[in-house]
Amino acid sequence: MKIPDGMIFQNDPELDDVFRADGCRARTLMAMPEIWTGKAMTLLQLQLCIATSEKKESVLLAKNATAGKNEHMIPYYTFQLLDGSRRYFRQVGVLRGSQFVGWQGQVILPEQVAFTELHWETDYPDGHYTLGDSSSRELWDPWCTKPGFNPWDKSGKKGWTINKKRVDVVYAYRFFKGVPSED
């Protein structure tokens, strides 16, 4: 899979401070359709996706940019903004040992996995999410390390870096066509 040129990072200076600091999971969910279609969202599209997602706390909680139980709506909104299609990705399980296992204990075949979301243990208690391919190799990190991208902390000090120590959880995502239901 090729990463489209111009993908916007979660810590882009044009985004609000909350999303810049804590929006890694939501940004990886938006990146799935971008990579799938080969089209990067514009800044305006990304801001619209965030605003649409924040309308329901079960999708994205505005106060801390946390994806909720209806997180699958974020990729749906992204597809809608990119090409108007009715498609989405949904979390279907987790990696246990060397195989993916669904939420009811069923085995998920590797060919059923479109993307993975890697949760990294870091120096911060919430950790960090990056986007992986179907074999759990990191494809894209929503955190940009270029100068000028690091948000400041609450005391106004210079921005921070993310020290990714190890992946502690890998979530599997499948591709679906149609309009997703909200749980």
C-alpha positions, -999 to 999 in steps of 0.1 A, spaced: 0 0 0 12 34 -9 9 64 14 -7 93 -5 14 125 -8 2 153 15 -14 133 43 -19 157 72 -5 147 105 -24 149 138 0 175 151 -3 198 122 -1 234 135 -34 242 118 -54 217 139 -67 225 174 -45 218 204 -66 189 217 -65 170 184 -28 178 180 -20 163 214 -44 133 216 -58 126 181 -36 97 171 -63 71 171 -89 92 152 -62 102 127 -52 65 120 -89 58 114 -91 86 89 -59 74 73 -74 40 63 -97 54 36 -70 78 25 -45 50 19 -73 27 4 -83 53 -22 -48 68 -27 -62 103 -19 -51 125 9 -77 147 26 -73 184 25 -70 204 57 -106 215 53 -118 179 47 -99 167 78 -114 195 100 -148 187 86 -143 150 95 -133 159 130 -163 183 134 -187 157 120 -173 130 143 -175 152 174 -212 157 169 -217 124 186 -197 115 217 -200 78 208 -179 86 177 -153 112 189 -152 129 223 -143 165 217 -127 173 251 -99 148 246 -101 135 209 -109 100 221 -126 76 196 -157 60 211 -176 28 205 -189 41 172 -154 48 159 -162 30 126 -182 61 116 -149 80 113 -137 60 83 -172 62 69 -172 100 71 -137 101 56 -148 80 25 -178 103 22 -155 133 21 -130 117 -3 -152 102 -29 -188 101 -17 -188 63 -13 -206 43 13 -177 23 27 -160 19 61 -136 -1 82 -146 -17 114 -125 -31 143 -132 -68 143 -106 -83 167 -72 -84 182 -39 -101 176 -34 -130 201 0 -147 196 3 -151 158 -34 -150 148 -63 -125 149 -92 -134 171 -126 -118 169 -146 -104 198 -166 -137 201 -135 -158 200 -136 -167 163 -104 -169 142 -100 -140 117 -82 -151 86 -53 -129 75 -69 -121 42 -99 -107 61 -78 -80 77 -74 -48 57 -54 -27 82 -42 -30 118 -40 -4 144 -9 -6 166 -10 7 202 24 16 214 35 18 250 52 52 255 64 75 282 28 88 285 0 68 302 -23 68 271 3 55 247 2 61 209 -16 46 179 -1 41 145 -15 25 114 -3 -9 103 -8 -32 73 -26 -65 75 6 -82 88 10 -56 116 39 -38 100 37 0 107 25 18 75 20 54 88 26 73 121 2 102 125 28 121 146 51 142 124 86 148 137 94 177 114 104 210 131 74 232 139 50 203 143 53 195 180 25 211 201 34 227 233 25 212 267 1 229 290 29 248 308 39 264 275 72 245 272 87 232 240 68 204 223 74 167 231 84 136 212 68 102 213 91 75 226 75 44 211 88 15 233 68 -16 222 35 -25 206 12 -38 234 -20 -43 214 -28 -48 177 -64 -44 165 -76 -58 132 -99 -39 109 -120 -52 80 -134 -34 50 -171 -32 45 -194 -17 19 -227 1 28 -238 24 56 -225 13 91 -249 9 119 -243 27 152 -242 5 182 
